[in-house]
């Protein structure tokens, strides 16, 4: 509950169940019931998504395909169809819009909805979540899990609680006690490195986190310490922000064979830049920073970035900046398994773009 509003918010978190894999099984009945991975089975491939049948074997997204195949020899791979996933995501978003204008997408397959003042009042947020799940199933043939609570942090936790096809509610009375039992790895923003740091400090659960003072947490975790302090008490005052501005546009590729020579870079970078430029033009918000990512054969990675005083107006500028950042890194100290390019540092969308950019995009 935020200090500005005496009544608790009513927040729903919708998370599609094994979204990419479920779309593939929906569209190809022969895949139903099979352990399925969306991705490439190649030696350097990565699993983008795994069906629940595959997850029983320990297969999960971002896992190397060779590891996934070792865990589940019967695993079936299908190539991703992102255009289809985006189209289905738009269908689902249209369903959300019937109930509230306050929708904050987190990815293609999940979003927060604020239904404190809904467009269709069914008496409770739980009833709205139940109806949204039903509409998604009827109109897309897919299942979703829903979490309902008084803030975004707890609503997301609730949607994970009874997957797949689940619905769980965390009330204001339940919130603090529910958080106490959680391992810190379940807290949003606590990745492996932060979890290891917390473990070293003797913090393993929400209860352990709650025992720490705000000063202690900010001393060890900076600004995130304030968030951890509140979350450990079941508090999260962040509003649902509709139409959140995109912070970056990027693309990357992993190679079947490690790159070692500079003349191998251009054929890789040019298609990546072309891909992100297409998305950049559609976004119509100028960026000022180009970042390149290099991941080596031993999985160590580095990034290099360069910012411009003026908005980036031409694709050739992105190409030149990318090559300029990468050239000093070659010849590499070891083989390169991945290269990536990202545009970021977007201008405020409320400020009109410079005329030069508008002309170049036409």
Secondary structure, DSSP 8 states (H G I E B T S, - for coil): --TT-SS---EEEEEETTHHHHHHHHH-GGGTTS-EEEE--STT-BEEEE-HHHHTTT--TT-BHHHHHHH-TT-EEE---HHHHHHHHHHHHHHHTTT-S-EEEEETTEEEEE-TT-SS--SSHHHHHHHHHHHHHHHHS--EEEEEESSHHHHHHHHHHT-SS-EEE--HHHHHHHHHTSBGGGSTT--HHHHHHHHHTT--BHHHHHTS-HHHHHHHHTTHHHHHHHHTTT-------TT----EEEEEEEEEEEE-SGGGTHHHHHHHHHHHHHHHHHH---EEEEEEEEEETTS-EEEEEEE-SS----HHHHHHHHHHHHHTT-S-SS-EEEEEEEEEEE--TTS---HHHHHHH-
